[in-house]
Amino acid sequence: MQAWRVPVILRPFCGVAVLCCLSVGWMPTSLPPDLTWAVVLLVLFLGVPHGALDPVLAGGWLRDATPRRWAAFLVTYCLLAAAAVALWWWSPALFLLGFLLMSAHHFSEDLPASSGSPRRLLHGASVILLPALLHDAEMIRLLLLIAPQTPPLALQALQWLALPCALLALFEAGMALRAGSANVLPRIFLLCALVLLPPLVSFALYFCLWHAPLHVLRLRERITPWPAPLVAASLVCAVLTVGAAAAGWWWLDWQAFPALVVTSLFVGLGALTLPHWLLVRHFLKDTPHAQ
């Protein structure tokens, strides 16, 4: 019966994923500007803020640090984010490759360490590759918004890898279900969402309702209690990030340039993911979070 149990923290994801999959026939593969904006807002307000908790995470390491060490941490964090943007400016294709690999590895850590490295890596790869199985044209369109000069062969590689990844993920889920492993049902819902839904929608659902809540759960398990000043700093970071993005998109007139909104979203995510990923790798990689 454990296989059919859905953890409380993943129930919102499972419920929304089921509803979206049932209504997939009414969803356009390429979202119109209004729906694109709605998905971007979902990522911005429900997904991005989990990264603003990085000061709380760093506090586990810098709890008794001097202001000078905190300043050094902040400067390093910002320089890493700026370096990611500079890489995109210099070589968008290289930025895209690094972003996809880093994201796949980061998402793989959403499964507990007890799952084993192969299963975790398959999970992370599935989030990146499976949307290309039925929505390859839209997937390529979105990737070209990030890196317009990406070689066609590199984009086709996503299509070639999508099918074997889907078969492996389906086989793994079937074996886990047969063995009565815990919490298989959410992974099945995830596979359905990644394959059936438009890529931007499936990414938003996973990022906001699976990845972000589990990150907060892992943080609570590792650091208790959360220092009030660091929580306040995290709130300030979240407000500044969301505010800066909203101001930028308003200034650029998102209705006239919906593609630019998507580009800025993923370049911004790539910039923030680099220092966030390194921090998580150092402090949370072995947290035995329940899932």
Number of C-alpha atoms within 10 A of each C-alpha: 9 12 16 14 14 17 15 9 15 17 15 13 22 24 12 15 25 15 12 19 19 13 11 15 11 9 14 11 19 17 17 10 16 12 15 20 17 13 19 20 16 18 22 21 15 17 22 22 20 21 22 22 23 21 23 24 24 18 19 16 12 15 13 10 10 10 10 9 12 17 11 12 15 12 12 13 19 15 14 18 20 16 14 24 20 14 16 20 13 11 14 21 21 13 21 21 14 16 21 16 14 18 20 21 19 23 24 23 24 21 21 19 16 12 10 10 14 9 19 22 17 19 24 22 24 25 24 20 26 29 29 25 21 19 20 20 14 18 24 18 16 19 18 19 19 22 21 13 11 19 11 10 8 11 17 14 11 19 21 13 16 23 16 14 19 21 11 15 21 16 12 16 19 14 13 16 19 11 10 14 16 17 19 23 20 23 16 17 17 23 22 18 29 30 22 22 25 23 27 21 26 24 19 20 27 21 21 21 23 22 22 18 19 21 19 14 15 20 23 15 15 18 15 9 9 15 14 10 12 18 17 14 16 21 16 12 18 20 15 13 18 16 13 12 17 15 12 14 18 12 9 14 13 19 15 10 12 17 17 16 23 21 17 16 18 19 22 18 20 23 24 21 23 21 20 21 17 15 16 21 14 11 15 20 15 15 16 14 19 12 17
